[in-house]
Amino acid sequence: MIAPPAPAIIGSRLLGWMTASRRDLPWRRNRSPYSVWISEVMLQQTQVATVIPYFERWMAEFPDITSLAAAPLDRVLKAWEGLGYYARARNLHLAAKSIVQRHNGQLPDQRNELLALPGIGRYTAGAILSIAYGQTEPILDGNVRRVLCRVFDIGENPRTPATESRLWDLSTELVQAASPGQAGELNEALMELGALICTPASPDCLACPIHELCLALAHGTVAERPVRSMRPGLPHYDTVAAIVANDSGELLIIRRPLTGLLGGLWGFPGGTVLPGEEFGTALARTVLEQTGISATCKQLVTQVKHAYTHFRITLHAFTAQVDRAEARPVTGDEVRWVRPSELDQFAFPVTDRKVARRLVHDITQSR
């Protein structure tokens, strides 16, 4: 049996490799706690290439915690539009407000204080403490989980509580074996290795700086690590959206409740089609529930397919007719009439944004 590799040797080789292979990323040019926090939240379940322009725009618009806390939520969500997982943006906003109120605008450097902030869990706290503050704290994200499962040839599902705990222990051993102040660099090296070399498919094992220490490579089990659980197929739902215009050519949009999927985003009124329900009936029902006006389904404008983490949808967008007497009074903080040219000012889900672009395109073409 091959002995497990020593944490100190793994760390030494990874740090040497990181020095030569480090990517030039915008959040690595500024190691402020705020910069580390924002980048780590954005990078959760999102690829680096996607995050870079969002991070740069975000830091230009909200250069510090104080400016983020002072910004309206609509502005924060608009800056986040397209990144998905919008609870992350709402939690950043809430956490910034709390930091201003309780910590004089400075991101805490204590684990318990970080974990008390909205949206900050064990991984994000570990990243902030190790990378920004130089503390000996471990991390465990998808890349690190995959690297550890292969290096130590872990044959159990990494998502089970027992295996998750073991992986945290291994990550802790690695940073504790590093020299003082190097935990952040080592954590980044682990993530970098998973992103560039120890990838989910077709890992480049011969280019890996620790391939001689990898138990999965020695045992021929790299392709089987991490162990994956069988996932059921994603359920599919039909949804409807109503394109309601008044006599002035303004369109009706609503803001979703802050709690729940896509909370705080604007979009066209509508919702999920119930089993056995006709599209027109679903449209009339959801518009009445959300705006208090009666709408009649008219003509299909477009269809948009989209996959979320746990389900897929097809959004059917229809023009809708409302009683002329009802078309103007509806207004308020959660319901607005806006000109088509103003739609870009609001943060929309991906599906509604595609519908909006189709509408603007059609209006432009008809002129």
For each residue, the residues with C-beta under 8 A, 3 or more apart:
1:
2: 215 218 219
3:
4: 152 215
5: 9 10 151 152 210 213 214 215
6: 9 10 177
7: 10 11 170 173 174 176 177
8: 11 12 177 178
9: 5 6 12 13 213
10: 5 6 7 13 14 151 174 177 210 213
11: 7 8 14 15 174 175 177 178 182 186
12: 8 9 15 16
13: 9 10 16 17 209 210 213
14: 10 11 17 18 186 189 190 193 209 210
15: 11 12 18 19 178 182 185 186 189
16: 12 13 19 20 209
17: 13 14 20 21 189 193 209
18: 14 15 21 22 185 188 189 192
19: 15 16 22
20: 16 17
21: 17 18 192 196
22: 18 19 28 188 192
23: 28 48 192 196
24: 28 29
25: 28 29 39 48 52
26: 29 30 39 52 55 56 59
27: 30 35 36 38 39 55
28: 22 23 24 25 31 188
29: 24 25 26
30: 26 27 35
31: 28 35 36 131 132
32: 35 36 132
33: 36 37 106 107 109 128 132 133
34: 37 38 64 65 107
35: 27 30 31 32 38 39 59 132
36: 27 31 32 33 39 40 127 128 131 132
37: 33 34 40 41 107 120 124 128 132
38: 27 34 35 41 42 55 58 59 92
39: 25 26 27 35 36 42 43 51 55
40: 36 37 43 44 123 124 127 128
41: 37 38 44 88 91 92 119 124
42: 38 39 46 51 54 55 58 83 88
43: 39 40 46 48 51
44: 40 41 85 88 124 141
45: 84 85 142
46: 42 43 50 51 83 84 85
47: 50 51
48: 23 25 43 51 52 195
49: 52
50: 46 47 53 54 83
51: 39 42 43 46 47 48 54 55 83
52: 25 26 48 49 55 56
53: 50 56 57
54: 42 50 51 57 58 79 80 82 83
55: 26 27 38 39 42 51 52 58 59
56: 26 52 53 59 60
57: 53 54 60 61 79
58: 38 42 54 55 61 62 79 80
59: 26 35 38 55 56 62 63
60: 56 57 63
61: 57 58 67 71 75 79
62: 58 59 67 68 71 76 79
63: 59 60 67
64: 34 67 68 105
65: 34 68 69 96 99 100 105 106 107
66: 69 70 96 100 105
67: 61 62 63 64 70 71
68: 62 64 65 71 76 92 93 96
69: 65 66 93 96 97 99 100 105
70: 66 67
71: 61 62 67 68 75 76 93
72: 75 76
73: 76 77 90 93 264
74: 77 78 264 346 347
75: 61 71 72 78 79
76: 62 68 71 72 73 79 80 89 90 92 93
77: 73 74 80 81 86 89 90 264 265 347
78: 74 75 81 345 346 347
79: 54 57 58 61 62 75 76 89
80: 54 58 76 77 83 86 88 89 347
81: 77 78 265 347 348 353
82: 54 350 353
83: 42 46 50 51 54 80 86 88 89
84: 45 46 350
85: 44 45 46 88
86: 77 80 83 89 90 262 263 264 265
87: 90 91 119 263
88: 41 42 44 80 83 85 91 92 119
89: 76 77 79 80 83 86 92 93
90: 73 76 77 86 87 93 94 118 258 263 264
91: 41 87 88 94 95 118 119 120
92: 38 41 68 76 88 89 95 96 119
93: 68 69 71 73 76 89 90 96 97
94: 90 91 97 98 118 119
95: 91 92 98 99 117 118 119 120
96: 65 66 68 69 92 93 99 100
97: 69 93 94 100 101
98: 94 95 101 102 103 117 118
99: 65 69 95 96 102 103 105 106 107 108 117
100: 65 66 69 96 97 103 104 105
101: 97 98
102: 98 99
103: 98 99 100 106 107 108 113
104: 100
105: 64 65 66 69 99 100
106: 33 65 99 103
107: 33 34 37 65 99 103 114 128 132
108: 99 103 113 114 117
109: 33 129 133 135
110: 113 114
111: 114 115 125 129 137
112: 115 116
113: 103 108 110 116 117
114: 107 108 110 111 117 120 124 125 128 129
115: 111 112 120 121 122 125
116: 112 113
117: 95 98 99 108 113 114 120
118: 90 91 94 95 98
119: 41 87 88 91 92 94 95 124
120: 37 91 95 114 115 117 124 125 128
121: 115 124 125
122: 115 125 126 140 168
123: 40 126 127 139 140 141
124: 37 40 41 44 114 119 120 121 127 128
125: 111 114 115 120 121 122 128 129 137
126: 122 123 129 130 137 138 139 140 187
127: 36 40 123 124 130 131 139 187
128: 33 36 37 40 107 114 120 124 125 131 132 133
129: 109 111 114 125 126 132 133 135 137
130: 126 127 133 134 135 136 137 138 139 175 183 184 187
131: 31 36 127 128 184 187 188
132: 31 32 33 35 36 37 107 128 129 184
133: 33 109 128 129 130
134: 130 181 183 184
135: 109 129 130 183
136: 130 175 176 178 180 183
137: 111 125 126 129 130 175 183
138: 126 130 168 171 172 174 175 183 187
139: 123 126 127 130 144 171 187 190 191
140: 122 123 126 144 145 148 164 167 168 171
141: 44 123 144 145 191
142: 45 145 146 194
143: 146 147 190 191 193 194 195 198
144: 139 140 141 147 148 167 171 187 190 191 194
145: 140 141 142 148 149 158 167 226
146: 142 143 149 150 194 198 200 225 226
147: 143 144 150 151 190 193 194 198
148: 140 144 145 151 152 154 167 170 171 190
149: 145 146 152 153 154 158 167 216 225 226 227
150: 146 147 153 198 203 214 215 216 217 222 225 226
151: 5 10 147 148 210 213 214 215 216
152: 4 5 148 149 170 215
153: 149 150 214 215 216 218 219 221 225
154: 148 149 158 163 166 167 225 226 227
155: 221 224 225 227
156: 160 162 163 227
157: 160 163 226 227 228 229
158: 145 149 154 163 164 167 226 227
159: 163 164 229
160: 156 157 163 164
161: 164 165
162: 156 165 166
163: 154 156 157 158 159 160 166 167
164: 140 158 159 160 161 167 168
165: 161 162 168 169
166: 154 162 163 169 170
167: 140 144 145 148 149 154 158 163 164 170 171
168: 122 138 140 164 165 171 172
169: 165 166 172 173
170: 7 148 152 166 167 173 174
171: 138 139 140 144 148 167 168 174 175 190
172: 138 168 169 175 176
173: 7 169 170 176 177
174: 7 10 11 138 170 171 177 178 186 190
175: 11 130 136 137 138 171 172 178 183 186 187
176: 7 136 172 173
177: 6 7 8 10 11 173 174
178: 8 11 15 136 174 175 182 183 185 186
179: 182
180: 136
181: 134 184
182: 11 15 178 179 185 186
183: 130 134 135 136 137 138 175 178 186 187
184: 130 131 132 134 181 187 188
185: 15 18 178 182 188 189
186: 11 14 15 174 175 178 182 183 189 190
187: 126 127 130 131 138 139 144 175 183 184 190 191
188: 18 22 28 131 184 185 191 192
189: 14 15 17 18 185 186 192 193
190: 14 139 143 144 147 148 171 174 186 187 193 194
191: 139 141 143 144 187 188 194 195
192: 18 21 22 23 188 189 195 196
193: 14 17 143 147 189 190 196 197 198 208 209 210
194: 142 143 144 146 147 190 191 197 198 199
195: 48 143 191 192 199
196: 21 23 192 193 199
197: 193 194 203 204 205 207 208
198: 143 146 147 150 193 194 203 208
199: 194 195 196 202 203 204
200: 146 203
201:
202: 199
203: 150 197 198 199 200 208 222
204: 197 199 207 208
205: 197 208 211 214 217 222
206: 211
207: 197 204 211
208: 193 197 198 203 204 205 211 214
209: 13 14 16 17 193
210: 5 10 13 14 151 193 213 214
211: 205 206 207 208 214 217
212:
213: 5 9 10 13 151 210
214: 5 150 151 153 205 208 210 211 217 218 222
215: 2 4 5 150 151 152 153 218 219
216: 149 150 151 153 219 220 221 222 224 225
217: 150 205 211 214 220 222
218: 2 153 214 215
219: 2 153 215 216
220: 216 217
221: 153 155 216 224 225
222: 150 203 205 214 216 217 225
223:
224: 155 216 221 227
225: 146 149 150 153 154 155 216 221 222
226: 145 146 149 150 154 157 158
227: 149 154 155 156 157 158 224
228: 157 231
229: 157 159
230:
231: 228
232:
233:
234: 307 310 311 312
235: 310 311 312
236: 311 312 313 314
237: 272 273 311 312 313 314
238: 272 273 279 313 314 316
239: 270 271 272 273 313 314 315 316 351
240: 270 271 273 279 282 283 286 297 315 316 317 318
241: 267 268 269 270 315 316 317 318 351 352 355
242: 252 268 269 270 283 286 287 295 297 317 318 319 320
243: 251 268 301 317 318 319 320 355 359
244: 251 252 268 269 287 293 295 319 320 322 327
245: 249 250 251 252 319
246: 249 250 252 327 328 337
247: 324 327 328
248: 337
249: 245 246 339 340
250: 245 246 337 338 339
251: 243 244 245 268 337 338 339 340 343 359
252: 242 244 245 246 268 269 291 330 335 336 337
253: 266 267 268 269 335 336 338 343 346
254: 266 267 268 269 290 291 334 335 336
255: 264 265 266 333 334 335
256: 260 261 262 263 264 265 266 267
257: 260 263
258: 90 263 264
259: 263
260: 256 257 263
261: 256 308
262: 86 256 265 267 349
263: 86 87 90 256 257 258 259 260
264: 73 74 77 86 90 255 256 258 347
265: 77 81 86 255 256 262 347 348 349 352
266: 253 254 255 256 336 346 347 348 352
267: 241 253 254 256 262 270 348 349 351 352
268: 241 242 243 244 251 252 253 254 317 352 355
269: 241 242 244 252 253 254 286 287 290 291 295
270: 239 240 241 242 267 282 283 286 287 290 315 317
271: 239 240 282 285 286 289 290
272: 237 238 239 282 286
273: 237 238 239 240 277 279 282
274: 277 282
275:
276:
277: 273 274 281 282 285
278: 281 282
279: 238 240 273 282 283 297 316 318
280: 283 284 296 297 318
281: 277 278 284 285
282: 240 270 271 272 273 274 277 278 279 285 286
283: 240 242 270 279 280 286 287 295 297 318 320
284: 280 281 287 288 294 295 296 297
285: 271 277 281 282 288 289
286: 240 242 269 270 271 272 282 283 289 290
287: 242 244 269 270 283 284 290 291 293 294 295 320
288: 284 285 291 292 293 294 295
289: 271 285 286
290: 254 269 270 271 286 287 335
291: 252 254 269 287 288 330 335
292: 288 330
293: 244 287 288 322 323 326 327 330
294: 284 287 288 322 323 326
295: 242 244 269 283 284 287 288 320 321 322
296: 280 284 320 321 322
297: 240 242 279 280 283 284 318 320
298: 318 319 320 321
299: 318 319
300: 303 316 317 318
301: 243 317 318 319 355 358 359 362
302: 317 354 355 358
303: 300 314 315 316 317
304: 314 315 317 351 354 355
305: 312 313 314 315
306: 312 313 315 350 351
307: 234 311 312
308: 261 311 312 313
309:
310: 234 235
311: 234 235 236 237 307 308
312: 234 235 236 237 305 306 307 308
313: 236 237 238 239 305 306 308 351
314: 236 237 238 239 303 304 305
315: 239 240 241 270 303 304 305 306 351 352 355
316: 238 239 240 241 279 300 303
317: 240 241 242 243 268 270 300 301 302 303 304 355 358
318: 240 241 242 243 279 280 283 297 298 299 300 301
319: 242 243 244 245 298 299 301
320: 242 243 244 283 287 295 296 297 298
321: 295 296 298
322: 244 293 294 295 296 326 327
323: 293 294 326 327
324: 247 327
325: 329
326: 293 294 322 323 329 330
327: 244 246 247 293 322 323 324 330
328: 246 247 337
329: 325 326
330: 252 291 292 293 326 327 335 337
331: 335 336 337
332: 335 336
333: 255
334: 254 255
335: 252 253 254 255 290 291 330 331 332
336: 252 253 254 266 331 332
337: 246 248 250 251 252 328 330 331
338: 250 251 253 342 343 345 346
339: 249 250 251 342
340: 249 251 343 356 359 360 363
341: 344 360
342: 338 339 345 346
343: 251 253 338 340 346 348 356 359 360
344: 341 356
345: 78 338 342
346: 74 78 253 266 338 342 343
347: 74 77 78 80 81 264 265 266
348: 81 265 266 267 343 352 353 356
349: 262 265 267 352 353
350: 82 84 306 353 354
351: 239 241 267 304 306 313 315 354 355
352: 241 265 266 267 268 315 348 349 355 356
353: 81 82 348 349 350 356 357
354: 302 304 350 351 357 358
355: 241 243 268 301 302 304 315 317 351 352 358 359
356: 340 343 344 348 352 353 359 360
357: 353 354 360 361
358: 301 302 317 354 355 361 362
359: 243 251 301 340 343 355 356 362 363
360: 340 341 343 356 357 363 364
361: 357 358 364 365
362: 301 358 359 365 366
363: 340 359 360 366 367
364: 360 361 367
365: 361 362
366: 362 363
367: 363 364
